[in-house]
Amino acid sequence: MFEQLAQELAVLEAQALRRRLQVVEEVLSGGRVRVAGRVLLNLSANDYLGLAQDPRLIAAAQAAASRWGVGAGASRLVVGHLALHEAVEAQLATFKGTESAVIFSTGYMANLGVISALMGPKDVIFSDKLNHASIMDGIKLSGATLQRFPHRDLDRLEKFLQKTPGGKKRLIVSDSVFSVDGDLALLTDLVNLKERYGAWLMIDEAHATGVLGERGAGLAQALGLTERVDIHMGTFSKALGSLGGYVAGERRLIDYLHNRARSFIYSTALPPPVLGAIGQALEIVLKEPERRAYLLQEAEGFRLGLKKAGLDTLRSETQIVPVLVGDNGRTLDFAARLKDQGLMAVALRPPTVPPGKARVRFSLSAAHSPEDLAQARQTIIKVARQMGLAS
Ligand SMILES: *Cc1c(COP(=O)(O)O)cnc(C)c1O
């Protein structure tokens, strides 16, 4: 019965597309990990502010566990909505500058829940081609008609909007920072379009929460557009160091999600230790803007160095810096050679990226020292030259 599965895996193997788990044996300070007995500089994680190992988050998680236990005991609507959930959601709404907010167990579940709750088979969703997989899955689950526009091609989006018959519910959805290119949504233009065509706009700030904006709330805040975005989605699993997804916006939206988002209703509430960590992370993001300033400044230097050496970093403007290779096998080879040199970076291949656009992606963190990043940059350029990828 599983013979067919083995055959499919063999096909993936032949295309250099098969994935395998690797064990991280130890998480070390300075954004390092030990894998197969070797200490590597970790340029693959999403722990952008270095909070996952922060003693204050650990202490807050422990304190929450001591007071409330390790499990919420039920789903939120049953009896799992602890005072701790209530408090952290209020803190989150203040952080985001919205009337209300709701926390899901993961960002993946937030996207599934919100999109499928708001949209149905009679509705139309306009989605950037590079949006995260969880957005795509939410759209499929909703049964809505999907109009996928090429990455950041707002002319095409506008044509789609013009062609959609009036009277249909329309939702435009976009990542704010794109996870595979490290570039930004054209949010000002998206807001103008959604207002002109009477659509809703949802943005996924997974990679921007804690990183962009005056108070770290994301791209909408950075551009002063909070009020003009209908649905703010994001995660605590990246820069905020732990786990959980959120949706922030008007109270009417959040009340509706409590009633209609199935991934919220039919799943156990996030456990107290995680909520303790989230609450603490939100405080640190507000109190320590120097973390995100350092991260973005280092990312800029890192990217410029790679570009000067002739590498293609696409349109990255953030802490996510891709280096385009193209071919799957060569991309794997590049990542393997970097690993030999002590750098851990992911090879992104289809279907995560379009065919022919395989790349190695570097994710920077405030946990990395300037010395380590300068050294990493030199190593990447050296290896790229050996492979004929850089001038
Ligand atoms: C990581 C990510 C998610 C999913 O968040 P999790 O909390 O890891 O489930 C959703 N959207 C985007 C853009 C992401 O990068």
The ligand as a Tripos MOL2 file, in Angstrom:
@<TRIPOS>MOLECULE
LIG
   15    15     1     0     0
SMALL
NO_CHARGES

@<TRIPOS>ATOM
      1 C1          5.0820   31.6160    9.4130 C.3       1 LIG1
      2 C2          3.9600   32.2400    8.7040 C.ar      1 LIG1
      3 C3          2.6420   31.9130    8.9940 C.ar      1 LIG1
      4 C4          2.2690   30.7970    9.9320 C.3       1 LIG1
      5 O1          2.5490   31.1450   11.2410 O.3       1 LIG1
      6 P1          2.8270   30.0080   12.3360 P.3       1 LIG1
      7 O2          2.6150   30.7410   13.6040 O.co2     1 LIG1
      8 O3          4.2090   29.5250   12.1340 O.co2     1 LIG1
      9 O4          1.8040   28.9360   12.1160 O.co2     1 LIG1
     10 C5          1.6470   32.6070    8.3430 C.ar      1 LIG1
     11 N1          1.9360   33.5590    7.4370 N.ar      1 LIG1
     12 C6          3.2040   33.8860    7.1200 C.ar      1 LIG1
     13 C7          3.4660   34.9460    6.1060 C.3       1 LIG1
     14 C8          4.2500   33.2330    7.7380 C.ar      1 LIG1
     15 O5          5.4980   33.5360    7.4150 O.3       1 LIG1
@<TRIPOS>BOND
     1     1     2 1
     2     2     3 ar
     3     2    14 ar
     4     3     4 1
     5     3    10 ar
     6     4     5 1
     7     5     6 1
     8     6     7 2
     9     6     8 1
    10     6     9 1
    11    10    11 ar
    12    11    12 ar
    13    12    13 1
    14    12    14 ar
    15    14    15 1
@<TRIPOS>SUBSTRUCTURE
     1 LIG1         1 GROUP 0 **** ****
